[in-house]
C-alpha cells in the first residue's frame, strides 16, 4: 500500500510513502498447552520404542531357549535309542534263557518294565524334539505356515 502526493503538508515536490502490513499470530494465552502436547507425544513415542525393544528381547530370549531345548533333545535321542535297543536285546536274551529253563517269570516282569521305560523314553524324547521345533517356529512367527 502506498500514497502519492504533491506539495502536501508544506513540503514542495512529490512525496511518496509506503506502508506494509504484517500479521503475526502467536498463541500467548494457551498456558503452554502446545508444549505439553508435544512433550506428551514424545513420551508416548519413547514408551512405544521401549515396548518394542522389550518385545524384541523377549522374542530373542524365547528363540534362544527353544533352540537350546531342541539341541539338548536331539543330543539325548541316541542315548534313548541305545537304551531301547539294549532293553530289546535283553528281552530276546531272556526268551532264550526261559526256553532253556534258566529264567523265571519274575525276571520277565523286570525286563518288560525296563523295555517299557526305554520305549517311553524314546517317545518322550521324540516329543521333546518336535515340541522344541514348534517352539522355534512359533518364536520366529512361522508356526502357522509350517502346519
MODELLER restraints for C-alpha pairs under 7 A, 6 or more apart:
rsr = mdl.restraints
at = mdl.atoms
rsr.add(forms.Gaussian(group=physical.xy_distance, feature=features.Distance(at['CA:1:A'], at['CA:18:A']), mean=5.87, stdev=0.5))
rsr.add(forms.Gaussian(group=physical.xy_distance, feature=features.Distance(at['CA:1:A'], at['CA:19:A']), mean=5.45, stdev=0.5))
rsr.add(forms.Gaussian(group=physical.xy_distance, feature=features.Distance(at['CA:1:A'], at['CA:20:A']), mean=6.40, stdev=0.5))
rsr.add(forms.Gaussian(group=physical.xy_distance, feature=features.Distance(at['CA:2:A'], at['CA:17:A']), mean=5.66, stdev=0.5))
rsr.add(forms.Gaussian(group=physical.xy_distance, feature=features.Distance(at['CA:2:A'], at['CA:18:A']), mean=4.09, stdev=0.5))
rsr.add(forms.Gaussian(group=physical.xy_distance, feature=features.Distance(at['CA:2:A'], at['CA:19:A']), mean=5.85, stdev=0.5))
rsr.add(forms.Gaussian(group=physical.xy_distance, feature=features.Distance(at['CA:3:A'], at['CA:16:A']), mean=5.77, stdev=0.5))
rsr.add(forms.Gaussian(group=physical.xy_distance, feature=features.Distance(at['CA:3:A'], at['CA:17:A']), mean=5.60, stdev=0.5))
rsr.add(forms.Gaussian(group=physical.xy_distance, feature=features.Distance(at['CA:3:A'], at['CA:18:A']), mean=6.48, stdev=0.5))
rsr.add(forms.Gaussian(group=physical.xy_distance, feature=features.Distance(at['CA:4:A'], at['CA:15:A']), mean=5.83, stdev=0.5))
rsr.add(forms.Gaussian(group=physical.xy_distance, feature=features.Distance(at['CA:4:A'], at['CA:16:A']), mean=4.55, stdev=0.5))
rsr.add(forms.Gaussian(group=physical.xy_distance, feature=features.Distance(at['CA:4:A'], at['CA:17:A']), mean=6.71, stdev=0.5))
rsr.add(forms.Gaussian(group=physical.xy_distance, feature=features.Distance(at['CA:5:A'], at['CA:14:A']), mean=5.84, stdev=0.5))
rsr.add(forms.Gaussian(group=physical.xy_distance, feature=features.Distance(at['CA:5:A'], at['CA:15:A']), mean=5.14, stdev=0.5))
rsr.add(forms.Gaussian(group=physical.xy_distance, feature=features.Distance(at['CA:5:A'], at['CA:16:A']), mean=6.36, stdev=0.5))
rsr.add(forms.Gaussian(group=physical.xy_distance, feature=features.Distance(at['CA:6:A'], at['CA:12:A']), mean=6.97, stdev=0.5))
rsr.add(forms.Gaussian(group=physical.xy_distance, feature=features.Distance(at['CA:6:A'], at['CA:13:A']), mean=5.41, stdev=0.5))
rsr.add(forms.Gaussian(group=physical.xy_distance, feature=features.Distance(at['CA:6:A'], at['CA:14:A']), mean=4.37, stdev=0.5))
rsr.add(forms.Gaussian(group=physical.xy_distance, feature=features.Distance(at['CA:6:A'], at['CA:15:A']), mean=5.83, stdev=0.5))
rsr.add(forms.Gaussian(group=physical.xy_distance, feature=features.Distance(at['CA:7:A'], at['CA:13:A']), mean=5.22, stdev=0.5))
rsr.add(forms.Gaussian(group=physical.xy_distance, feature=features.Distance(at['CA:7:A'], at['CA:14:A']), mean=6.46, stdev=0.5))
rsr.add(forms.Gaussian(group=physical.xy_distance, feature=features.Distance(at['CA:59:A'], at['CA:139:A']), mean=6.21, stdev=0.5))
rsr.add(forms.Gaussian(group=physical.xy_distance, feature=features.Distance(at['CA:62:A'], at['CA:139:A']), mean=6.39, stdev=0.5))
rsr.add(forms.Gaussian(group=physical.xy_distance, feature=features.Distance(at['CA:63:A'], at['CA:136:A']), mean=5.65, stdev=0.5))
rsr.add(forms.Gaussian(group=physical.xy_distance, feature=features.Distance(at['CA:63:A'], at['CA:139:A']), mean=5.67, stdev=0.5))
rsr.add(forms.Gaussian(group=physical.xy_distance, feature=features.Distance(at['CA:66:A'], at['CA:132:A']), mean=5.46, stdev=0.5))
rsr.add(forms.Gaussian(group=physical.xy_distance, feature=features.Distance(at['CA:66:A'], at['CA:135:A']), mean=5.76, stdev=0.5))
rsr.add(forms.Gaussian(group=physical.xy_distance, feature=features.Distance(at['CA:66:A'], at['CA:136:A']), mean=5.46, stdev=0.5))
rsr.add(forms.Gaussian(group=physical.xy_distance, feature=features.Distance(at['CA:67:A'], at['CA:136:A']), mean=6.34, stdev=0.5))
rsr.add(forms.Gaussian(group=physical.xy_distance, feature=features.Distance(at['CA:69:A'], at['CA:132:A']), mean=6.04, stdev=0.5))
rsr.add(forms.Gaussian(group=physical.xy_distance, feature=features.Distance(at['CA:70:A'], at['CA:129:A']), mean=5.59, stdev=0.5))
rsr.add(forms.Gaussian(group=physical.xy_distance, feature=features.Distance(at['CA:70:A'], at['CA:132:A']), mean=4.97, stdev=0.5))
rsr.add(forms.Gaussian(group=physical.xy_distance, feature=features.Distance(at['CA:70:A'], at['CA:133:A']), mean=6.35, stdev=0.5))
rsr.add(forms.Gaussian(group=physical.xy_distance, feature=features.Distance(at['CA:73:A'], at['CA:125:A']), mean=6.23, stdev=0.5))
rsr.add(forms.Gaussian(group=physical.xy_distance, feature=features.Distance(at['CA:73:A'], at['CA:128:A']), mean=6.02, stdev=0.5))
rsr.add(forms.Gaussian(group=physical.xy_distance, feature=features.Distance(at['CA:73:A'], at['CA:129:A']), mean=5.29, stdev=0.5))
rsr.add(forms.Gaussian(group=physical.xy_distance, feature=features.Distance(at['CA:74:A'], at['CA:129:A']), mean=6.24, stdev=0.5))
rsr.add(forms.Gaussian(group=physical.xy_distance, feature=features.Distance(at['CA:77:A'], at['CA:122:A']), mean=6.98, stdev=0.5))
rsr.add(forms.Gaussian(group=physical.xy_distance, feature=features.Distance(at['CA:77:A'], at['CA:125:A']), mean=6.13, stdev=0.5))
rsr.add(forms.Gaussian(group=physical.xy_distance, feature=features.Distance(at['CA:80:A'], at['CA:118:A']), mean=6.78, stdev=0.5))
rsr.add(forms.Gaussian(group=physical.xy_distance, feature=features.Distance(at['CA:80:A'], at['CA:121:A']), mean=6.15, stdev=0.5))
rsr.add(forms.Gaussian(group=physical.xy_distance, feature=features.Distance(at['CA:80:A'], at['CA:122:A']), mean=5.44, stdev=0.5))
rsr.add(forms.Gaussian(group=physical.xy_distance, feature=features.Distance(at['CA:81:A'], at['CA:122:A']), mean=6.17, stdev=0.5))
rsr.add(forms.Gaussian(group=physical.xy_distance, feature=features.Distance(at['CA:83:A'], at['CA:118:A']), mean=5.90, stdev=0.5))
rsr.add(forms.Gaussian(group=physical.xy_distance, feature=features.Distance(at['CA:84:A'], at['CA:115:A']), mean=6.50, stdev=0.5))
rsr.add(forms.Gaussian(group=physical.xy_distance, feature=features.Distance(at['CA:84:A'], at['CA:118:A']), mean=4.79, stdev=0.5))
rsr.add(forms.Gaussian(group=physical.xy_distance, feature=features.Distance(at['CA:84:A'], at['CA:119:A']), mean=5.89, stdev=0.5))
rsr.add(forms.Gaussian(group=physical.xy_distance, feature=features.Distance(at['CA:87:A'], at['CA:114:A']), mean=6.23, stdev=0.5))
rsr.add(forms.Gaussian(group=physical.xy_distance, feature=features.Distance(at['CA:87:A'], at['CA:115:A']), mean=4.94, stdev=0.5))
rsr.add(forms.Gaussian(group=physical.xy_distance, feature=features.Distance(at['CA:87:A'], at['CA:118:A']), mean=6.97, stdev=0.5))
rsr.add(forms.Gaussian(group=physical.xy_distance, feature=features.Distance(at['CA:88:A'], at['CA:115:A']), mean=6.41, stdev=0.5))
rsr.add(forms.Gaussian(group=physical.xy_distance, feature=features.Distance(at['CA:91:A'], at['CA:111:A']), mean=6.15, stdev=0.5))
rsr.add(forms.Gaussian(group=physical.xy_distance, feature=features.Distance(at['CA:94:A'], at['CA:103:A']), mean=6.97, stdev=0.5))
rsr.add(forms.Gaussian(group=physical.xy_distance, feature=features.Distance(at['CA:97:A'], at['CA:103:A']), mean=5.63, stdev=0.5))
rsr.add(forms.Gaussian(group=physical.xy_distance, feature=features.Distance(at['CA:98:A'], at['CA:104:A']), mean=6.83, stdev=0.5))
rsr.add(forms.Gaussian(group=physical.xy_distance, feature=features.Distance(at['CA:134:A'], at['CA:143:A']), mean=6.55, stdev=0.5))
rsr.add(forms.Gaussian(group=physical.xy_distance, feature=features.Distance(at['CA:137:A'], at['CA:143:A']), mean=4.80, stdev=0.5))
